[in-house]
Amino acid sequence: MTKKDIFLHLRFPFSLFLMPIYWLAISQQVNGDFVNNIWIFVILHIFIYPASNAFNSYYDKDEGSIGGLKNPPKVDVNLWYAANLFDAVGVIASILLVGTWFGILVLFYVSVSRLYSHPSVRLKKYPVLSWLVVGLFQGALVFMMVYTFGQNLSITEFLEAKNLSNAPIWLGCIMSALILWAVYPITQVYQHEEDTKNGDKTMSILLGIRGTFIFCMTFFLMALTCAFYFLERNDFTRFIGFSAPIALFMNWWFLKVWKKPEEANFKYTMILNLMASLLLNFCFIINALMA
């Protein structure tokens, strides 16, 4: 593999799709530590998430389109070394720059991420379990880590904390998980053939193409309901406003897919992912600035 091939498989732009959870947590902080929050952002989005992408690509060896990469280059062991290097730098930086407990949780995240992809366990081939893991780790755990260690709090203080609307802050973990549970299956909807070839029965395969859309819209509605109880009123209003275009596009796409299932393709999946991530990032950044 060339350096360019490795760079492509790290899929740095894909970090944008996971970034809304970071900004949601930032928007709920009361006394954020600016330096800690910068380091947490860099560790997660520049090292840990790309390492997970590379590790997954190495074992999947996909020939068709994958998330954020329409024509993935062929992989070899150099990608495995790159994934290990990025994970190692991320974990060491977590301990040295943020704190020991943050580093331990990052290592825990990395371990589960590897179990997701490694053929000896491969959580990815278990549809419900992999779906649960994505929401709990990329959603709930990341929210907790950013909120807690971005303010130099203990985990006990996190569990006792409330936000400006007097809601328990752990409700943000549930909201984060629901957002990921809504989005995750739709990212698999165009990969049925490739996943089946790899022996993976994904959540989208289990649900079917039409069922995937219905399932995802249901969980996004649940995320909106959770947001109603969790967010301060103005923040919730902005969340509804920024979510409206996402819902409209998903419904429009769903109608196309209902008539013609092959419309569940890479192009529309990436449009939805990009639209959702940009709008939710903007929403939570504005909420943070207005706090």
C-alpha positions as CSV (number, residue, x, y, z in Angstrom):
1,M,0.0,0.0,0.0
2,T,1.1,3.5,-0.7
3,K,0.9,6.3,2.0
4,K,-2.0,7.7,0.0
5,D,-3.8,4.4,0.2
6,I,-3.3,4.2,4.0
7,F,-4.4,7.9,4.3
8,L,-7.6,7.1,2.4
9,H,-8.4,4.1,4.6
10,L,-8.0,6.1,7.7
11,R,-11.1,8.0,6.4
12,F,-10.5,11.3,8.3
13,P,-13.7,12.9,6.9
14,F,-15.7,10.0,8.5
15,S,-14.9,11.6,11.9
16,L,-17.3,14.3,10.9
17,F,-20.1,11.9,11.1
18,L,-19.3,11.1,14.7
19,M,-18.5,14.6,15.7
20,P,-22.1,15.7,16.7
21,I,-21.8,13.7,19.9
22,Y,-18.7,15.6,20.9
23,W,-20.4,19.0,20.3
24,L,-23.6,17.8,22.2
25,A,-21.4,17.1,25.2
26,I,-19.6,20.4,24.9
27,S,-22.9,22.3,24.7
28,Q,-23.9,20.8,28.1
29,Q,-20.6,21.7,29.9
30,V,-20.8,24.4,32.6
31,N,-17.1,24.9,33.3
32,G,-15.3,23.4,30.4
33,D,-11.5,23.2,30.4
34,F,-10.5,24.6,26.9
35,V,-7.2,22.8,26.7
36,N,-8.6,19.5,27.8
37,N,-11.5,19.8,25.3
38,I,-9.0,20.5,22.5
39,W,-7.0,17.5,23.3
40,I,-10.1,15.3,23.6
41,F,-11.2,16.5,20.2
42,V,-7.8,15.7,18.6
43,I,-7.4,12.3,20.3
44,L,-10.9,11.1,19.2
45,H,-11.2,12.6,15.8
46,I,-7.6,12.5,14.5
47,F,-6.4,9.3,16.1
48,I,-9.0,6.9,17.6
49,Y,-11.8,7.1,15.1
50,P,-9.4,6.9,12.0
51,A,-7.6,4.0,13.7
52,S,-10.9,2.1,14.0
53,N,-11.7,2.8,10.4
54,A,-8.3,1.4,9.3
55,F,-8.5,-1.6,11.5
56,N,-12.0,-2.4,10.2
57,S,-10.9,-1.9,6.6
58,Y,-7.9,-4.2,7.1
59,Y,-10.1,-7.1,8.2
60,D,-13.1,-6.4,5.9
61,K,-10.9,-6.1,2.7
62,D,-14.0,-4.6,1.0
63,E,-13.9,-4.2,-2.8
64,G,-17.1,-2.2,-3.0
65,S,-18.0,1.2,-1.5
66,I,-17.6,1.7,2.2
67,G,-18.5,4.6,4.5
68,G,-16.8,7.7,3.2
69,L,-14.8,5.9,0.5
70,K,-16.4,5.0,-2.8
71,N,-13.5,3.1,-4.3
72,P,-11.3,1.7,-1.5
73,P,-7.8,0.7,-2.4
74,K,-6.7,-2.8,-1.7
75,V,-5.2,-3.3,1.7
76,D,-2.2,-5.1,3.1
77,V,-0.4,-5.4,6.5
78,N,0.8,-1.8,6.4
79,L,-2.7,-0.7,7.1
80,W,-2.8,-2.9,10.3
81,Y,0.5,-1.2,11.4
82,A,-1.0,2.2,10.8
83,A,-4.1,1.4,12.8
84,N,-2.0,0.2,15.7
85,L,0.2,3.3,15.6
86,F,-2.7,5.7,15.6
87,D,-4.4,3.8,18.5
88,A,-1.1,3.7,20.5
89,V,-0.6,7.5,20.0
90,G,-4.2,8.1,20.9
91,V,-4.1,6.1,24.1
92,I,-0.7,7.5,25.3
93,A,-1.8,11.0,24.5
94,S,-5.1,10.4,26.5
95,I,-3.1,9.4,29.6
96,L,-0.5,12.1,29.3
97,L,-2.6,15.0,28.2
98,V,-6.0,14.4,29.7
99,G,-5.7,11.9,32.5
100,T,-5.3,8.3,33.5
101,W,-9.1,7.5,33.7
102,F,-9.7,9.1,30.4
103,G,-6.9,7.0,28.9
104,I,-8.4,3.8,30.5
105,L,-11.8,4.5,28.9
106,V,-10.2,5.3,25.5
107,L,-8.3,2.0,25.8
108,F,-11.6,0.3,26.6
109,Y,-13.2,1.9,23.5
110,V,-10.3,0.8,21.3
111,S,-10.6,-2.8,22.7
112,V,-14.3,-3.0,21.9
113,S,-13.8,-1.4,18.5
114,R,-11.3,-4.2,17.7
115,L,-13.7,-6.9,18.8
116,Y,-16.1,-5.3,16.4
117,S,-13.8,-6.1,13.4
118,H,-11.4,-8.9,14.4
119,P,-12.4,-12.3,12.8
120,S,-11.8,-14.1,16.1
121,V,-14.9,-12.3,17.6
122,R,-16.3,-10.0,14.9
123,L,-19.2,-8.4,16.7
124,K,-20.0,-6.9,13.3
125,K,-21.6,-10.2,12.2
126,Y,-24.1,-10.1,15.0
127,P,-26.8,-7.5,13.9
128,V,-28.4,-6.6,17.2
129,L,-25.2,-6.8,19.3
130,S,-23.2,-4.7,16.9
131,W,-26.0,-2.1,16.7
132,L,-26.1,-1.9,20.6
133,V,-22.3,-1.6,20.8
134,V,-22.2,1.3,18.3
135,G,-24.8,3.3,20.2
136,L,-23.4,2.6,23.6
137,F,-19.7,3.2,22.8
138,Q,-19.7,5.8,20.0
139,G,-22.7,7.5,21.5
140,A,-23.2,7.2,25.3
141,L,-19.6,6.5,26.3
142,V,-18.1,9.3,24.2
143,F,-20.7,11.8,25.5
144,M,-19.8,10.8,29.1
145,M,-16.1,11.1,28.4
146,V,-16.2,14.5,26.7
147,Y,-18.6,16.0,29.3
148,T,-16.7,14.6,32.3
149,F,-13.0,14.9,31.4
150,G,-13.6,18.1,29.5
151,Q,-14.5,19.7,32.8
152,N,-12.0,17.7,35.0
153,L,-14.9,16.0,36.8
154,S,-15.0,12.5,38.3
155,I,-17.4,9.9,37.0
156,T,-19.3,10.2,40.3
157,E,-19.8,13.9,39.7
158,F,-21.0,13.1,36.1
159,L,-23.7,10.7,37.5
160,E,-24.9,13.4,39.9
161,A,-24.8,16.4,37.5
162,K,-27.8,18.2,36.0
163,N,-27.9,20.5,33.0
164,L,-29.5,24.0,32.7
165,S,-33.0,22.4,32.2
166,N,-32.5,20.5,35.5
167,A,-32.4,17.2,33.6
168,P,-29.9,14.5,34.7
169,I,-26.8,14.8,32.5
170,W,-26.8,11.0,31.9
171,L,-29.9,11.6,29.8
172,G,-27.4,13.0,27.3
173,C,-25.9,9.5,27.0
174,I,-29.3,8.1,26.1
175,M,-29.9,10.9,23.6
176,S,-26.5,10.2,22.0
177,A,-27.1,6.5,21.9
178,L,-30.5,7.0,20.2
179,I,-29.0,9.3,17.6
180,L,-26.3,6.6,16.7
181,W,-28.9,3.8,16.8
182,A,-31.0,5.8,14.4
183,V,-28.1,6.5,12.0
184,Y,-26.1,3.3,12.1
185,P,-28.4,0.9,10.1
186,I,-28.9,3.4,7.4
187,T,-25.1,3.5,6.8
188,Q,-25.3,-0.2,6.0
189,V,-28.3,-0.1,3.6
190,Y,-26.3,-0.1,0.4
191,Q,-23.7,-2.7,1.6
192,H,-25.9,-5.8,1.7
193,E,-24.1,-7.6,-1.0
194,E,-20.6,-6.8,0.3
195,D,-21.5,-7.6,3.9
196,T,-23.1,-10.9,3.0
197,K,-20.0,-11.8,1.1
198,N,-18.0,-11.2,4.3
199,G,-20.4,-13.4,6.3
200,D,-21.8,-10.4,8.2
201,K,-25.5,-10.2,8.9
202,T,-25.8,-6.6,9.6
203,M,-28.7,-4.8,11.3
204,S,-29.8,-3.5,7.9
205,I,-29.8,-7.0,6.3
206,L,-31.9,-8.2,9.3
207,L,-34.4,-5.4,8.8
208,G,-34.4,-5.4,5.0
209,I,-34.1,-2.2,2.9
210,R,-37.5,-0.8,3.6
211,G,-37.5,-1.9,7.2
212,T,-34.2,-0.1,7.7
213,F,-35.8,3.2,6.9
214,I,-38.8,2.6,9.1
215,F,-36.5,1.5,12.0
216,C,-34.2,4.5,11.6
217,M,-37.0,7.0,11.5
218,T,-38.5,5.5,14.6
219,F,-35.3,5.8,16.6
220,F,-34.7,9.3,15.3
221,L,-38.2,10.2,16.7
222,M,-37.2,8.6,20.0
223,A,-34.0,10.8,20.0
224,L,-36.2,13.9,19.4
225,T,-38.4,12.8,22.3
226,C,-35.4,12.4,24.6
227,A,-34.1,15.8,23.5
228,F,-37.4,17.3,24.6
229,Y,-36.8,16.2,28.1
230,F,-33.1,16.8,28.1
231,L,-32.4,20.1,26.3
232,E,-33.1,23.6,27.4
233,R,-36.1,24.9,25.5
234,N,-34.2,27.2,23.1
235,D,-31.6,24.4,22.5
236,F,-34.5,22.0,21.8
237,T,-36.1,24.4,19.3
238,R,-32.8,24.7,17.4
239,F,-32.4,20.9,17.5
240,I,-35.9,20.5,15.9
241,G,-35.1,23.2,13.3
242,F,-31.8,21.7,12.2
243,S,-33.3,18.2,12.3
244,A,-36.2,19.1,10.0
245,P,-34.1,19.0,6.7
246,I,-32.7,15.6,7.7
247,A,-36.2,14.2,8.3
248,L,-37.5,15.6,5.0
249,F,-34.6,14.2,3.0
250,M,-34.9,10.8,4.7
251,N,-38.7,10.7,3.9
252,W,-38.0,11.7,0.3
253,W,-35.4,9.1,-0.1
254,F,-37.6,6.5,1.6
255,L,-40.3,7.1,-1.0
256,K,-37.8,6.6,-3.8
257,V,-36.5,3.4,-2.2
258,W,-40.1,2.1,-1.6
259,K,-40.7,2.2,-5.4
260,K,-37.2,1.2,-6.4
261,P,-35.1,-0.6,-3.8
262,E,-31.8,0.0,-5.8
263,E,-32.1,3.7,-4.9
264,A,-30.7,2.6,-1.5
265,N,-27.2,3.3,-2.8
266,F,-23.8,4.8,-1.7
267,K,-24.6,8.3,-3.2
268,Y,-27.8,8.9,-1.2
269,T,-26.3,7.3,2.0
270,M,-23.4,9.7,1.9
271,I,-25.7,12.7,1.2
272,L,-27.8,11.8,4.2
273,N,-24.7,11.2,6.4
274,L,-23.1,14.5,5.3
275,M,-26.3,16.5,5.7
276,A,-27.1,15.0,9.2
277,S,-23.5,15.5,10.5
278,L,-23.2,19.0,9.3
279,L,-26.6,20.2,10.5
280,L,-26.2,18.5,13.9
281,N,-22.7,19.8,14.3
282,F,-23.9,23.3,13.5
283,C,-26.8,22.9,15.9
284,F,-24.8,21.8,18.9
285,I,-22.0,24.3,18.3
286,I,-24.6,27.1,18.2
287,N,-26.1,25.7,21.4
288,A,-22.7,25.7,23.0
289,L,-22.0,29.3,22.0
290,M,-25.4,30.4,23.3
291,A,-25.1,28.6,26.6
